[in-house]
Amino acid sequence: MRVLISGAGPAGLTAAYWLRRYGFSPTIVERAPSLLVGGYKIDVRGAALQLLRHMGVHDAVVAAHTDMQGAVLVDKEGKVINRMSGDDFGHRVGGDVEIVRGTLCQILRDHLGEVELLFGDTIQRIGQSSNSTEVQFTKHGVREFDCVIGADGLHSNVRRIVFGEESRFLRDLGLYLCVYSVPNYLKLDRMEIQYSELGRIAAIWSSRGDANAKACFGFAAPSLRIDLRDRVQQQQALRTVYEGIGWEVPRLLEIMPTASDWYFDTAAQIDMPRWSEGRVVLVGDAAYCASPMSGQGTSIALIGAYVLAGELAAASGAHPRAFAEFENVMRPFVEANQALGLKSAKLMRSGERKSVVGWLLKQLMRIVPGRMTEWIINRSTERITQAANAIRLKDYSPFLRSNEATTH
Ligand SMILES: Cc1cc2nc3c(=O)[nH]c(=O)nc-3n(C[C@H](O)[C@H](O)[C@H](O)COP(=O)(O)OP(=O)(O)OC[C@H]3O[C@@H](n4cnc5c(N)ncnc54)[C@H](O)[C@@H]3O)c2cc1C
């Protein structure tokens, strides 16, 4: 059975890995000219760690983890107001592991085996008939597949082509995130420094093996309409929102226009009544993005891909049954994790609320910002840990190809 996967991110690579092991023939089409390496750091937690072990990549992921030594919280003058361990700051407990997104993708790709990869291409059209799909690529002409998996992220191309415009499914959280590389002029060694207010966070970190540091901004701006394709406008928005913040912010903003990489996006969730239409199905951020505010986007993308491939194998490729079961298994887990994103976005925006709680939080943030930030982080760690473990991975090992050694 030929399965086309759009997107070589954590979800797409994981789906391809398992599909191949169940005897399917996956092809991945990735828009970027090569695997996207580098990027921001992400956490893999809870049930997703068990999945990494099943895939035989857990040790490689742990060996490549960011090894963050600690986090320092500062005030506007740069005075240290609190220190936390790297794991506490990143909401990590037990074996939770932090890794740069691109490094994780590289590890997944190295373990992929024989899978056709079409880089630098994208799907233009998907036609469906009762027994196949006809896919028109920008560069690779027209080809037939039995199923198409959209694993192409928050702004999914497959979702737009098959299900409709993004705006129908996007739950905007009223927040923006920006990450870019800066010279490591503070000589940080696996350290993070953060300035936080309710509604405005600025941070700089250096992770293991990165000669540069990363500047990171997260801010609430429900009234701003920032064009996600216009870097100049985004930079102007950052200057406006961060005006008057001391610490290193003016310097980070000064470096901003020369940054070689640039990530700027709205923090949003994807909320869809169904994740499949005929022979096309979505997984990961494309189907159910929980937003970076949840801290769980990668874990639920990995697990969703495992479940989707497993259900296709369990149904012997009968896609209607497989897609229905994929949703049954994943929906409650996704909802628990999306709730995390909603909760932390609400907290970030609480400074705008004209309520007693909003007022109180603002005052506490002003008087004891270090303690407050630590309290907020610890509270959400409990919630994240619970949601990260809110699924029991099904065992699909009986469906592995007989000549495949099982790692279960
Ligand atoms: C700042 C930040 C911090 C984050 N922190 C965390 C965290 O701590 N923990 C966590 O679990 N998650 C975190 N996330 C979220 C996490 O990165 C995503 O949820 C996760 O990567 C989703 O994986 P995915 O494979 O579904 O999509 P993506 O990682 O978005 O991958 C999609 C792939 O599809 C490709 N693509 C896009 N369009 C096309 C097209 N038209 N044709 C072909 N290919 C296409 C892209 O190039 C990409 O390779 C964070 C995200 C950000 C931005």
The ligand as an ORCA input file, in Angstrom:
! r2SCAN-3c Opt
* xyz 0 1
  C       8.989     28.290     19.948
  C       8.403     26.914     19.984
  C       8.590     26.162     21.105
  C       8.041     24.894     21.164
  N       8.229     24.164     22.288
  C       7.734     22.916     22.356
  C       7.966     22.088     23.504
  O       8.614     22.467     24.470
  N       7.471     20.843     23.509
  C       6.767     20.349     22.455
  O       6.354     19.185     22.529
  N       6.519     21.095     21.367
  C       6.980     22.367     21.277
  N       6.760     23.127     20.163
  C       5.869     22.629     19.114
  C       6.472     21.615     18.200
  O       7.620     22.093     17.537
  C       5.435     21.185     17.190
  O       4.223     20.958     17.836
  C       5.886     19.924     16.536
  O       7.090     20.157     15.836
  C       4.816     19.402     15.566
  O       5.347     18.458     14.726
  P       4.718     18.214     13.297
  O       5.579     17.172     12.664
  O       3.271     17.994     13.420
  O       4.860     19.590     12.512
  P       6.179     20.484     12.167
  O       7.262     20.274     13.156
  O       5.665     21.831     11.961
  O       6.655     19.849     10.781
  C       5.954     20.067      9.591
  C       6.858     19.783      8.411
  O       6.096     19.962      7.221
  C       6.818     20.729      6.302
  N       5.881     21.427      5.417
  C       5.174     22.539      5.677
  N       4.436     22.877      4.604
  C       4.672     21.943      3.658
  C       4.196     21.739      2.334
  N       3.367     22.599      1.750
  N       4.638     20.671      1.645
  C       5.531     19.798      2.202
  N       6.016     19.948      3.458
  C       5.587     21.004      4.180
  C       7.647     21.661      7.167
  O       8.757     22.167      6.463
  C       8.039     20.744      8.321
  O       9.205     20.015      8.018
  C       7.287     24.378     20.063
  C       7.116     25.135     18.926
  C       7.658     26.403     18.882
  C       7.433     27.192     17.631
*
